[in-house]
């Protein structure tokens, strides 16, 4: 695992890169603003999901326990007529594994799960989310972009998260100091014909507070 734990003007800007979910615990240490779980998508799965029509890609927003994610994903796939094949099962199980690791790391029983199909410049401005922490994983298309903010300005150097690799990001409600100095955004794709399938997870301590 490669780790940079740095601060810039009292802001955390470190990014941890882990090759296994167990190593993501570095995300909890001071100075670490983000952690990337570096993975290589299976070529057959990637070819399958890249070949689907945009309208076949699942989308939805749910609050649920991680152990219920597989069935929930399958139900979302049914709504959009995504083929219920081996690859669909792989997708559902992978989302569930990502959700379970995320909830275990942050010690919560529930997650807010969002699947978005993006074809425009959604969230094109660099920002920090108004949450405790957030996980973003792009299953299809260009990955999330991120960079270090200096004095609130947009990053001078922009990096992209690989497709299929989840990134954990601290939000403005992260309880510990220093605050994050790392900004992120969705890559601008409007007019390119690209369609992205993006998973977003937020930790939920008490689902009753979300209604």
Backbone bond lengths (Angstrom), bond angles and torsions (degrees), N, CA, C in turn:
res aa  C-N    CA-C-N  psi(-1)  N-CA   C-N-CA  omega(-1)  CA-C   N-CA-C  phi
1 X - - - 1.450 - - 1.507 109.34 -
2 X 1.330 117.62 130.46 1.449 122.46 174.92 1.515 109.05 -97.40
3 X 1.334 116.17 133.42 1.451 119.94 -176.04 1.517 109.76 -133.41
4 X 1.325 116.00 133.59 1.449 121.92 167.59 1.512 106.22 -118.98
5 X 1.341 116.60 118.45 1.450 120.39 177.86 1.517 106.53 -118.75
6 X 1.296 116.46 100.54 1.442 122.18 -172.24 1.521 110.10 -132.50
7 X 1.329 116.03 161.74 1.445 121.00 171.88 1.515 108.97 -130.00
8 X 1.305 116.16 149.68 1.454 122.45 178.31 1.517 107.57 -134.61
9 X 1.321 115.88 109.70 1.458 121.17 -178.36 1.529 110.19 52.02
10 X 1.330 115.80 52.28 1.464 123.49 177.66 1.529 113.51 65.06
11 X 1.319 117.11 24.17 1.467 121.03 176.54 1.521 109.09 -118.71
12 X 1.334 115.98 139.46 1.464 120.34 176.72 1.521 109.29 -78.13
13 X 1.324 116.52 129.20 1.469 119.77 -179.51 1.529 111.64 -131.81
14 X 1.317 117.33 5.35 1.460 119.95 -177.21 1.514 112.21 -69.51
15 X 1.324 115.58 143.56 1.466 122.45 176.78 1.520 108.16 -125.00
16 X 1.325 116.37 120.59 1.467 121.43 177.59 1.529 108.56 -92.75
17 X 1.314 116.12 141.88 1.466 121.67 176.29 1.524 107.45 -120.86
18 X 1.331 116.54 114.87 1.453 122.66 -175.40 1.523 110.44 -115.25
19 X 1.318 115.85 141.57 1.461 120.76 176.88 1.524 112.22 -97.89
20 X 1.337 116.96 -2.28 1.463 122.03 177.99 1.523 108.00 -145.32
21 X 1.329 118.55 147.80 1.470 120.08 -176.78 1.524 113.27 -61.81
22 X 1.345 117.20 -28.17 1.459 119.97 179.84 1.520 112.04 -61.92
23 X 1.320 116.65 -27.33 1.457 120.93 -177.60 1.526 112.85 -81.58
24 X 1.323 117.84 -5.52 1.459 120.53 -179.28 1.523 112.89 -71.19
25 X 1.328 118.55 -5.70 1.461 121.42 177.99 1.527 111.66 -60.67
26 X 1.327 117.19 -19.86 1.463 120.29 176.07 1.520 111.11 -59.36
27 X 1.322 116.94 -25.88 1.461 121.74 178.85 1.529 111.36 -57.75
28 X 1.332 117.32 -25.81 1.457 121.69 -175.77 1.525 112.72 -85.28
29 X 1.321 117.52 -6.19 1.457 120.79 -175.32 1.531 110.98 -87.35
30 X 1.357 116.72 151.73 1.470 120.05 179.37 1.528 111.33 -58.49
31 X 1.308 115.62 143.41 1.458 120.63 177.16 1.509 114.77 87.30
32 X 1.330 117.50 -8.55 1.466 120.86 -179.02 1.529 109.01 -99.96
33 X 1.324 116.52 109.82 1.457 121.25 -176.65 1.521 112.98 -88.96
34 X 1.325 116.92 -20.90 1.465 120.46 -176.54 1.525 109.44 -156.69
35 X 1.324 114.79 159.48 1.462 120.76 175.54 1.521 108.46 -142.32
36 X 1.311 115.78 135.38 1.465 121.97 179.67 1.526 108.81 -111.82
37 X 1.324 115.05 126.09 1.457 120.60 174.54 1.524 106.22 -90.99
38 X 1.317 115.68 99.79 1.461 121.09 -173.32 1.524 110.54 -76.56
39 X 1.329 115.80 120.47 1.460 121.12 -178.61 1.521 109.69 -137.41
40 X 1.315 115.54 156.12 1.453 121.89 174.58 1.523 108.21 -111.87
41 X 1.320 117.29 113.28 1.471 119.42 -179.80 1.521 111.30 -60.80
42 X 1.314 115.41 145.06 1.458 119.83 174.24 1.531 108.80 -62.35
43 X 1.339 118.53 128.30 1.480 120.50 -175.60 1.528 113.44 -58.00
44 X 1.339 117.06 -38.50 1.464 119.68 -179.81 1.526 111.02 -66.30
45 X 1.344 115.62 -43.18 1.465 118.99 178.29 1.524 110.73 -63.94
46 X 1.322 116.92 -43.45 1.458 120.00 -177.58 1.521 111.43 -64.61
47 X 1.319 115.75 -40.41 1.462 119.93 177.64 1.523 110.90 -62.38
48 X 1.336 116.24 -39.16 1.470 121.04 -179.87 1.523 111.11 -65.82
49 X 1.324 117.24 -50.45 1.468 119.37 -175.14 1.529 111.03 -71.13
50 X 1.335 116.82 -31.03 1.467 119.78 177.29 1.529 111.62 -69.97
51 X 1.333 116.54 -23.69 1.461 120.25 -176.65 1.513 114.76 -89.08
52 X 1.348 117.15 -6.04 1.466 119.51 179.73 1.525 111.07 -75.14
53 X 1.316 115.48 152.26 1.456 120.31 173.35 1.530 108.90 -69.43
54 X 1.335 118.51 146.21 1.464 120.22 -179.40 1.529 113.02 -54.37
55 X 1.337 116.84 -36.57 1.463 119.50 -178.61 1.534 112.71 -71.47
56 X 1.319 117.79 -11.76 1.466 120.91 176.75 1.528 112.61 -88.16
57 X 1.308 117.23 -9.02 1.458 120.48 -177.19 1.528 110.16 -79.16
58 X 1.335 117.76 136.33 1.468 120.56 -176.07 1.522 111.48 -72.91
59 X 1.325 114.77 149.00 1.462 121.03 176.58 1.519 108.94 -147.52
60 X 1.318 116.70 149.86 1.454 120.00 -179.47 1.513 111.62 165.03
61 X 1.342 115.23 168.97 1.467 122.32 179.51 1.519 108.01 -135.00
62 X 1.329 115.64 126.41 1.453 121.49 -175.52 1.521 110.13 -142.78
63 X 1.330 116.67 153.04 1.463 122.68 167.15 1.516 106.38 -116.24
64 X 1.311 117.56 122.67 1.454 120.61 -172.31 1.524 111.82 -159.61
65 X 1.325 114.80 166.91 1.460 120.98 173.29 1.525 109.13 -78.81
66 X 1.319 118.32 145.88 1.468 120.20 -177.89 1.522 113.94 -56.39
67 X 1.346 117.32 -34.13 1.466 118.87 -177.08 1.529 112.59 -69.14
68 X 1.320 117.73 -15.17 1.462 120.27 179.17 1.531 112.32 -96.27
69 X 1.330 116.81 1.39 1.464 120.65 -175.54 1.532 113.03 -63.68
70 X 1.342 120.27 -45.07 1.475 118.29 -176.07 1.521 113.84 -53.84
71 X 1.336 117.31 -48.97 1.462 119.76 -178.55 1.524 110.92 -66.87
72 X 1.334 116.51 -37.16 1.462 120.00 179.31 1.528 110.71 -62.96
73 X 1.327 116.94 -40.95 1.465 120.36 179.69 1.523 110.28 -66.18
74 X 1.323 117.13 -41.62 1.463 120.25 178.38 1.530 110.51 -60.34
75 X 1.332 116.34 -41.13 1.466 119.30 179.60 1.529 110.99 -65.13
76 X 1.335 117.38 -39.20 1.463 119.95 176.66 1.524 110.87 -64.74
77 X 1.334 116.47 -36.59 1.465 120.40 177.99 1.525 111.48 -65.11
78 X 1.326 116.57 -36.62 1.459 120.22 178.96 1.524 111.25 -63.23
79 X 1.321 116.38 -38.23 1.463 121.11 -177.23 1.526 110.92 -61.94
80 X 1.344 116.84 -37.82 1.469 120.42 -177.01 1.524 112.51 -97.45
81 X 1.326 117.06 9.16 1.463 122.22 179.42 1.523 112.71 61.50
82 X 1.324 116.78 31.27 1.460 119.67 170.82 1.524 107.82 -66.23
83 X 1.319 118.76 133.90 1.468 120.56 -178.47 1.526 111.61 -56.50
84 X 1.330 116.57 127.22 1.465 120.93 179.32 1.533 108.82 -87.29
85 X 1.316 114.84 79.33 1.455 122.09 -175.42 1.526 109.22 -122.13
86 X 1.319 116.52 -171.60 1.458 121.07 -179.52 1.520 111.53 -57.56
87 X 1.329 116.63 -41.98 1.463 120.36 -177.94 1.526 111.47 -66.14
88 X 1.326 117.25 -34.31 1.458 120.02 176.37 1.521 110.44 -62.72
89 X 1.338 116.22 -40.75 1.459 120.56 176.46 1.515 112.11 -63.74
90 X 1.325 116.07 -39.65 1.462 120.48 177.02 1.531 109.95 -61.62
91 X 1.317 116.46 -43.39 1.462 121.47 178.95 1.525 110.79 -60.91
92 X 1.325 117.69 -48.61 1.460 121.65 -178.75 1.526 111.25 -61.22
93 X 1.322 116.96 -43.88 1.467 120.53 -179.38 1.523 111.20 -68.27
94 X 1.324 117.10 -34.15 1.465 118.94 179.80 1.523 110.54 -69.99
95 X 1.327 117.72 -44.09 1.464 120.12 176.55 1.524 110.05 -58.34
96 X 1.336 116.66 -40.44 1.460 120.67 179.22 1.530 111.44 -63.99
97 X 1.329 117.12 -41.62 1.460 120.65 179.60 1.522 111.13 -65.32
98 X 1.324 116.44 -41.40 1.462 120.59 177.80 1.524 110.12 -63.00
99 X 1.335 116.95 -43.76 1.465 120.99 179.66 1.523 111.42 -64.41
100 X 1.334 117.25 -39.84 1.458 120.54 -179.90 1.531 111.23 -65.95
101 X 1.319 117.27 -43.98 1.460 120.29 178.25 1.525 111.35 -63.80
102 X 1.319 116.22 -39.03 1.458 120.95 179.35 1.527 111.14 -64.69
103 X 1.330 117.09 -46.95 1.468 120.49 -179.18 1.521 111.40 -67.63
104 X 1.334 117.63 -36.74 1.462 120.54 177.18 1.527 110.87 -64.24
105 X 1.329 116.41 -42.89 1.454 120.31 -178.08 1.519 111.55 -62.74
106 X 1.329 116.97 -40.61 1.461 120.88 -176.67 1.522 112.52 -97.41
107 X 1.327 116.24 2.77 1.465 122.84 174.23 1.530 111.70 57.09
108 X 1.331 116.33 54.14 1.460 121.77 175.22 1.526 108.79 -127.76
109 X 1.326 115.87 154.74 1.461 120.50 -178.06 1.519 112.83 -92.95
110 X 1.319 117.18 -17.87 1.462 121.17 -177.06 1.527 110.22 -128.94
111 X 1.321 114.83 155.96 1.457 120.98 173.11 1.522 108.91 -132.93
112 X 1.310 115.20 149.23 1.453 120.33 167.79 1.516 106.56 -91.78
113 X 1.317 116.57 118.41 1.463 122.45 -175.88 1.517 109.30 -109.02
114 X 1.326 114.83 131.33 1.463 119.94 177.25 1.514 109.26 -132.75
115 X 1.309 116.02 129.62 1.461 122.29 171.58 1.522 107.57 -113.32
116 X 1.315 115.40 121.82 1.459 120.86 -179.18 1.521 110.17 -119.95
117 X 1.312 116.17 142.24 1.462 122.58 169.39 1.525 106.36 -106.09
118 X 1.322 116.16 115.84 1.467 121.42 -171.47 1.527 109.79 -113.05
119 X 1.320 115.63 126.96 1.467 120.52 177.78 1.525 111.79 -126.60
120 X 1.342 116.88 0.26 1.458 121.47 -177.86 1.521 109.54 -123.11
121 X 1.328 116.69 -170.88 1.459 121.51 178.05 1.523 110.31 -87.18
122 X 1.326 116.99 59.23 1.457 121.94 178.51 1.522 110.09 -66.30
123 X 1.339 116.56 137.78 1.473 121.55 178.87 1.527 110.80 49.57
124 X 1.329 116.46 48.33 1.461 119.75 -174.19 1.526 113.18 -76.15
125 X 1.350 116.71 -14.89 1.456 119.82 178.66 1.522 110.91 -87.56
126 X 1.317 117.04 139.77 1.461 120.91 176.68 1.531 109.12 -65.80
127 X 1.323 116.30 137.76 1.463 120.32 -174.30 1.528 110.66 -160.19
128 X 1.336 114.59 172.81 1.465 123.27 168.65 1.519 106.41 -120.29
129 X 1.316 118.18 131.62 1.460 121.70 -175.68 1.526 111.38 -71.98
130 X 1.327 116.28 145.07 1.457 122.66 178.34 1.530 109.68 -84.75
131 X 1.317 115.60 62.55 1.464 123.92 178.84 1.531 107.97 -139.88
132 X 1.319 116.24 173.31 1.463 119.42 173.43 1.525 110.03 -68.46
133 X 1.313 115.57 -53.92 1.462 122.18 178.57 1.515 108.11 -155.64
134 X 1.312 115.50 160.38 1.467 120.10 -178.67 1.521 109.21 -146.08
135 X 1.333 115.06 142.57 1.456 121.62 172.80 1.522 108.13 -111.65
136 X 1.324 115.70 134.49 1.464 121.57 177.13 1.526 108.05 -128.62
137 X 1.327 115.97 129.61 1.460 120.77 176.93 1.521 108.62 -135.56
138 X 1.318 115.96 121.26 1.463 121.34 179.17 1.526 108.66 -94.33
139 X 1.317 116.58 113.33 1.460 121.37 -179.06 1.527 112.35 -86.08
140 X 1.297 116.26 -20.66 1.467 120.11 179.67 1.535 108.05 -148.15
141 X 1.321 115.34 133.58 1.454 119.68 178.71 1.522 112.63 93.89
142 X 1.320 114.92 -171.31 1.457 121.89 -176.30 1.521 111.05 -70.43
143 X 1.334 115.69 141.35 1.448 121.17 -178.01 1.523 113.47 -81.85
144 X 1.328 114.88 170.40 1.462 122.40 179.12 1.530 110.96 -58.39
145 X 1.329 116.14 143.34 1.453 121.83 176.31 1.523 109.30 -103.05
146 X 1.344 116.18 145.69 1.468 119.92 -179.29 1.517 110.09 -148.90
147 X 1.325 115.09 162.72 1.455 120.41 178.26 1.519 110.72 -174.22
148 X 1.309 116.14 168.01 1.460 122.66 -178.12 1.520 110.18 -82.36
149 X 1.338 115.47 134.47 1.456 120.96 178.09 1.525 110.07 -95.42
150 X 1.314 116.73 133.02 1.454 122.38 174.92 1.517 108.75 -113.96
151 X 1.325 116.46 117.02 1.466 121.89 179.61 1.528 112.64 56.85
152 X 1.327 115.91 33.25 1.456 120.35 177.21 1.513 115.02 81.04
153 X 1.325 117.35 1.21 1.456 120.79 -179.23 1.530 111.24 -83.05
154 X 1.335 116.80 163.88 1.456 120.73 175.27 1.525 109.70 -63.30
155 X 1.323 117.18 150.41 1.473 120.26 179.39 1.522 112.22 -60.53
156 X 1.321 115.34 143.15 1.461 119.62 174.14 1.521 110.67 -79.20
157 X 1.325 116.25 -35.14 1.462 121.25 176.79 1.515 108.59 -112.90
158 X 1.301 115.94 129.63 1.457 121.76 -176.90 1.518 109.50 -115.84
159 X 1.327 115.66 131.77 1.461 122.41 179.27 1.521 108.95 -115.01
160 X 1.322 116.74 154.48 1.458 122.07 179.79 1.522 110.31 -118.73
161 X 1.321 115.89 135.38 1.462 121.37 176.41 1.532 108.18 -77.80
162 X 1.331 118.59 133.21 1.470 119.89 179.64 1.526 112.09 -61.49
163 X 1.298 116.32 147.30 1.462 121.66 175.25 1.525 109.60 -58.09
164 X 1.328 116.02 132.66 1.461 121.27 179.24 1.514 114.58 89.22
165 X 1.325 117.98 -6.19 1.470 121.69 -179.47 1.527 109.61 -103.00
166 X 1.340 118.54 116.78 1.457 120.08 177.68 1.529 111.17 -69.03
167 X 1.331 116.16 143.51 1.455 121.93 171.24 1.522 108.29 -119.61
168 X 1.331 116.33 131.90 1.456 122.75 174.41 1.514 107.84 -99.77
169 X 1.323 116.21 132.41 1.462 122.03 -176.06 1.523 110.40 -127.98
170 X 1.320 116.34 134.21 1.455 119.37 173.60 1.524 109.34 -76.02
171 X 1.344 115.78 141.53 1.448 121.05 177.58 1.520 111.86 -102.98
172 X 1.315 115.89 -176.65 1.468 120.75 -178.26 1.523 111.87 -69.86
173 X 1.344 118.59 -16.99 1.458 121.59 179.74 1.526 112.83 -96.07
174 X 1.323 117.35 10.00 1.466 119.70 176.69 1.526 107.89 -59.98
175 X 1.355 118.17 129.75 1.471 120.04 -168.61 1.524 115.73 -73.94
176 X 1.309 118.75 -18.94 1.455 120.66 -173.17 1.527 111.85 -104.19
177 X 1.319 115.30 153.48 1.463 122.19 173.82 1.520 109.80 -91.57
178 X 1.335 119.08 155.74 1.469 125.91 -1.07 1.521 111.25 -81.57
179 X 1.340 117.76 160.45 1.464 120.76 177.91 1.524 110.98 -68.76
180 X 1.328 115.25 161.76 1.461 120.29 -178.75 1.521 111.13 -71.56
181 X 1.326 115.21 139.47 1.455 121.94 173.41 1.516 111.45 -114.62
182 X 1.342 115.02 20.61 1.465 120.88 -178.01 1.522 109.27 -107.74
183 X 1.311 116.95 123.52 1.464 122.03 179.16 1.527 110.08 -103.08
184 X 1.321 115.75 156.52 1.469 119.76 177.12 1.524 109.74 -144.75
185 X 1.321 115.39 166.54 1.456 121.48 176.87 1.523 109.42 -159.97
186 X 1.328 115.33 164.61 1.459 120.31 169.12 1.523 108.31 -75.99
187 X 1.325 118.44 141.50 1.463 119.82 179.79 1.526 110.70 -66.21
188 X 1.320 118.37 138.99 1.467 120.83 178.02 1.526 111.00 -70.75
189 X 1.330 116.66 117.62 1.471 120.33 -176.15 1.518 112.78 -128.38
190 X 1.326 117.14 0.28 1.467 119.48 -175.91 1.521 110.91 -57.94
191 X 1.329 115.56 132.75 1.448 120.99 179.11 1.517 114.73 88.58
192 X 1.336 116.83 -3.82 1.461 120.04 -178.08 1.520 112.51 -93.36
193 X 1.341 117.41 -15.19 1.457 120.82 -175.51 1.515 113.13 84.03
194 X 1.330 117.50 -0.59 1.465 121.12 -179.25 1.524 110.22 -77.34
195 X 1.312 116.18 144.63 1.459 122.41 172.66 1.521 108.52 -126.10
196 X 1.329 116.05 131.55 1.462 122.10 -177.29 1.524 109.87 -110.43
197 X 1.334 116.50 144.28 1.464 122.23 171.52 1.519 107.17 -113.46
198 X 1.338 116.00 114.78 1.460 121.27 -170.51 1.521 110.72 -122.06
199 X 1.324 115.59 129.41 1.463 122.83 173.29 1.523 108.78 -98.93
200 X 1.332 116.60 132.11 1.463 122.32 176.39 1.521 107.93 -127.02
201 X 1.339 116.61 130.87 1.457 122.43 178.36 1.526 109.87 -124.50
202 X 1.333 116.22 135.82 1.462 123.04 172.09 1.521 108.71 -123.20
203 X 1.331 118.33 144.57 1.467 120.16 177.22 1.523 111.07 -77.03
204 X 1.329 116.22 139.26 1.458 122.11 178.87 1.529 108.38 -125.76
205 X 1.333 116.47 118.19 1.466 120.44 179.39 1.512 111.33 -81.63
206 X 1.335 116.38 -41.52 1.463 121.20 -178.68 1.526 108.53 -137.09
207 X 1.339 118.00 105.65 1.473 119.86 -177.51 1.515 113.84 -60.97
208 X 1.348 118.33 -24.43 1.467 120.61 -179.63 1.520 111.33 -66.73
209 X 1.335 116.62 -25.88 1.465 119.93 179.09 1.529 112.12 -75.57
210 X 1.328 116.86 -10.20 1.462 120.68 -176.68 1.520 112.76 -90.68
211 X 1.319 116.99 -4.13 1.466 119.71 -177.40 1.514 110.80 -105.44
